[in-house]
Amino acid sequence: MQADVEARFQSIEALLRATAQNGAEMERRFNRRMDAAEKRAKRADERADRAEERMDKFDQRLEATRKLVETGMKLMVRMNARIDVLTKRVDALTHTVDEIAKTQQLMLKLLQGGRNGHGRQGSH
């Protein structure tokens, strides 16, 4: 019976060795996978950091562009106000020039008619 127990003991011992070797191999594979996962995570973090830096730069540029557009709009409003004032002045000046032209034409017409003492006033 001793041989029977010895055989069983060796069988169990072989199973335990195989299980231990299998466990060690599984642990090595697990560690390799974890190392690879950590490397991927580190690369992903680095990419995320770079993306965040790009976004910060984009936000700064966008803010600068917003300020430029806002300033340009304010300048346009001021220029439009000045143009409105100038347009009113030009309209008033045009009206004045038109009145002067009418007055000149009337004066020329009167001078051509001879009614200032030099024209025809009947027969001589």
C-alpha positions, 0 to 999 in steps of 0.5 A: 500500500505504501507504493500506492500512496507514494504513487498518489503523492507523486501524482499530486506533486506533479499536479502541484508543480504543473499548476505552479508552473502554469501559474508562474507563466500566467503571472508573467503573461499578466505582467507583460500585459499590464506593462503594455497597458501601462505604456499605452496609458502613459502614451495616451496621457501624453497625447491628452496633455499635448491635445490640451496644450493645443486646445489652450493655444487655440483658445488663446488665438480664438480670444485674440481673434474675438477681441480683434473682431470686437474692436473692428466692429466698434471702429465700424460703428464709429466710422458709420457715425462719422460717415452719417455726419459727413453725409448730412453735411454733404447733403446740406452743402449740395442743397446750398450749391443748388440754391446758389446755381439757381440764383446765378442762373436767375441773375444771368437771365436778368442780365441777358434781358437788358432790363438794367438800363442797357437793353431795348426799351422800346424804339430810340 
